[in-house]
């Protein structure tokens, strides 16, 4: 999102607010549209590793006493010396992306902890240690109001209809989350449902890790445009987003590739092209031996043409006349 990029630019130019995190955003929208994936990509681009993403699933913090898990247990309770999950993560990795996933599921007392983080850029654990949060990016995700965005998904909605759906989604968020929390965020980013060319990119991104693992085995994977269209036709569901596509690829492509590797039909140094034929998958494997035979056949055809040319030149009249003149001199 552009608002995320602007926050990163302000931080890089040393113009961000000194007492607050580098950026704080609420990502809202339907499930499976890439909210968590954007957080992972942001951690990789800013801090060179997806391990710099500190993730908290708010479904685990639905009780009031779960606050102690974030900042540590109070004195006299079990785990007081261990520290809190949030405070310890920020103390050890101050430059990180902190993700609070599905924030609407958390207990209101848990959200109170975020107010101090977003406003002052610091948090105090149960032992009295102040942890600096100014170098972190705080992200919240939510599915609140997603039904309004799903109504305009897959129906060629106009820009006006999409903006109206976003306004209704934002209204649900404002009625559910406390104003003091929303007022401390840099921006609320509402994701559009996946469609069109974006879905084609999603298919390739979902196979990116598989391509990398195959390259480690010296195997090349290629997908035709027809195969990408076939995946989208069979697996895309606007209400579920990209997750069904991932499961479909695992079941129909990755599993079959695994079977080819284990059976020896897809050896090291080979290439496989995944296409579609008669509404079914078509896996075409090309090995080094096939390439070598084709190259040898090509060289053989070229050599035979060269041999014909040499024989023709030896049998030419000029060659015969030279031989006759030599015999005459002898």
N, C-alpha and C positions, 0 to 999 in steps of 0.2 A: 504494500500500500504506500501511497505517496506520503502520507502523514508519518509513517515509520521512517521512511528515507529522510524526511526533513528533520526528524529528531536526531538521527544519526549524524547528519550534516552539522547540526548545531553543536553536537558534542565534539565532533572532529575539529571544528573551528574554534573551540574553547568558548563558545557563546551560550552554552546551556546553563540552566539555573544551577548555582553551586550547591544548593541545599536540598536538591531533589534528585531522584534517579535520572539516568540518561534519557529514559523514555518510559512511559506507562500507558498501556493501551488495553482496551477491551475489544476482543475479536468476537463478533456475534454472527450467527448465520446457521444454515441447516447443517446437519451432521455430514461428515465426509467431504467437505469442500476445501479442506487444506489448512485449517486454522492451526492445528498442531504442527503440520509439516512446515508452515511458514516460520513458526518458532524455531524449529530445528535448522532450517536454512539460515535464519538470522544468526543463530549461535555459530554456525559454521563460517559464515561470511565475516562476522565481526571478530570472532575469537578463534578461528581456524580449527574448530572441532565441535562436533555435535555433543560431546561430553560436557561442554560448557553450559548445556541446558539443564537447569535444576527444575524438575517437574514435581508438582504436588497435585494428586487427584483429590478434588474436594469431596468426592463421595466418601472418602475416609475420614472426613472432618465434619461429620453431621451432628456430633454431640458437643455439648458445651465444654466438656473437659478435654476435648481434643486440642484446645489452645496450648496446653502444656507440651504437646508434641512439637509445636513450632518453635517455642522459645525456651523450653525446658521445664521440668517439674519444679515446683516450689520447694524450699528447704523442708526437710523432714519427710519427703515423699521418695519413693523408689525412683531411681534414675536422675536424681538431682545433679549428680556429678557428670552425667553424660552430656548435658547440653541439649538444645533444641535442634530439630532437623533444619529449620530455616536459618537460624542464627549461625549454626556450625557451617552450613553450606556457604553462606555469604562471607563468613570469616575466613574460610579456607580458599574460596574462589570469589573474590570481590568483583572480578570482571566476568560476568556471566549473565545469561538470560534466565530469569525466574518465571516459570509458568505455573499459574494456578488454573487448573483445567476444570471446566464446568463449575464456575464460581457460584452459581445459584443453588448448588446443593450444600454449600457450607453453612454451618451454624452462624447466626449473626455475630456472636462473640468472636468468632474466628476472623470475620471481616474487620472487626475493630483493630486488629493487629496491623492490617494493611494501611489504615489511615495514617499511622505514624511513619510507616515506610514511604508512602507516597508523598507525604507533606514535608517531613524533615529529612528524609534520606538516611535515616538511621533507625536502629531498633535495639532495645536492651533485653538481654537474656535474663534467665532466672537467677543468675549469679551476679548480676549487676554490670556485666561487661557490655559496652556500647559497640555495636557492629555497624560499620559504614556500609551504606547501600547506594551511595551516589554514583558508583561506576557500573551498576547493574541496570538491565532493562527488565521492567516488570510487565508481564503479559497476563491478562485474564481472558478466558474463553467462556462462551455461554451459548446455549441453544434457545434462549428465550426469544419468543416471537418468530421462530423459524417457520411456523406454518404460513405466515404471510409471504415469506420469500418463496416457499414451495408452490404457492398458488400461481406465481408468474413464471415458474420453471417449465421449460419445454413447450410453451404456448406462443412463442414469438411475441412476447410482450414488448410494448414500446418503452422508451426511456422514461416517459411520464409515469407509466404503470409501475415500473421498477422503483422509481423514486418514492411513489406513494406507498409501496410495500415496505420500503426501508423506513419511512416515517412511522408506519404502524408498528414495525418491529422495535424501533427506538422508543415508542410509547410504552410497549410492554416492558422494556428494560427499565424505564424510568419509574414505572409503577411497582416494580419488583425490588430493585436494588436501591439502597439508601442514597439520598441526594449528596451527602457528604463524601461518599465513595466516588460517585460519578464526577463530582466537581473537582476531584483531585487527579483525574486522569487527563492525559494529554489529548486523547481522542477516542471515539468509539468507531471502530471499523466494522461495517456490515458487509459480509461476503455474499456475492451473487451465487446462485446455483451454477454448477458446472454445465457447460453446453458448448457445442460447436467445436472450433479448433482447439479450445482448451482441453477438451476430452482426449483428443489425439495426443496432445503433449503428455497428458496424465498416463496414458498407456505406455509411452516410451519411458517416462520417469519410473513407473512401477517396475519396469524390466531393467532399469539401470543397474541395480545391484546384481541381478542375474547375469547381465553382460559382463560385469566386472569379475564375478566368480568364474565365468567361463573363460575369460581371458587368462586367468591364472592357470587354467588347464590347457592353454594354447588352442582354444576353440573360439571361432568367430560366429556370432549370431546376427542374422539379418531378418528383418520383418518387412514384408511387402505392404503396400498401402491397402490392398484387399484384406489382408489379415487384420490390420488395425480396424478397418470398417466392420469386419466380422465380429471382433471382440466387442465393439461398442453396440452392435445390433443385439448381441446375445446377452450382454452383462449389464448394460447401463440402466440404472434406475434413478430418476431425478430425486426421489425421496431419500435414497440411501447414499448418494454421492459416489465417491471413488472406491469405497471399500469393496462393493461387489465385483468391481473390475479386478481388483487385486486378488480376490479369491478365485475368480474365473481364470486368470492367468496362471495361478499356482496349480489349479486342477488340470487345465487342458494343455498348457505349454511347458511349464517347468517340470511337471510330473513326467511328461512324455520325453523331454530332454534327458531326464534322469534315467529313464528306461533305456534310451539309446546309448547312453554312456556306459551303463552297467552291462549291457549286452555286447559291448565292443563295436557297435555300429557307428559310434561317434568318437573316434580316437583322437588323440592329441594331434594338433596340426591341421585339423579339418575345419570346415565351415558348414554351417547349416542355415538354410533359408526357409523360413516359415511362411507358407502361403495358404491359399484356399483353393480347393478343387471340388466341384460338385457339392458345395455346401458342407464340406468337411475339411479338416486340416490336412495340409500337404507339406511334409518335412523332406526337403531335398538336401542330402549330405554330399559334400565334395571333399575328398581326402587329398593328401599330397600325392598319393600314387596316381589318382585320376588326373591331377594337374601335370604330373611328370609324363604320363602316357600321352596326354594331349600335346605337350611340348615336344616329345619325341616324334610323334606323328607329323607334327608341323615341320620339324627339322628334316624328317625323312622325305616329305614331299618336296621340300626346297632342294634337298640333295639330289633327288631324282631329276628335277628340272635342270640342275647344273650339269649332271652327267649327260643328259641328252644334248645339251649345248656343246659339250666337249666332243662328243662323238661326231656331231654334225660338223664341227670345225675341222676335225681330222680327215673326214671324208669329203671335204670341200674340193672343188676343182683346183684351187690354188695349191692346196696341199699335194694333190696328185701330180700336178705339173712339176712341182719342186722335186718330187721323188723321181719322176721320169728323167728330168734333166740330170740328176745325180747319177742314175744308171747309165745314161748316155756318155757322161764324162768318164766313167769307169771303163 
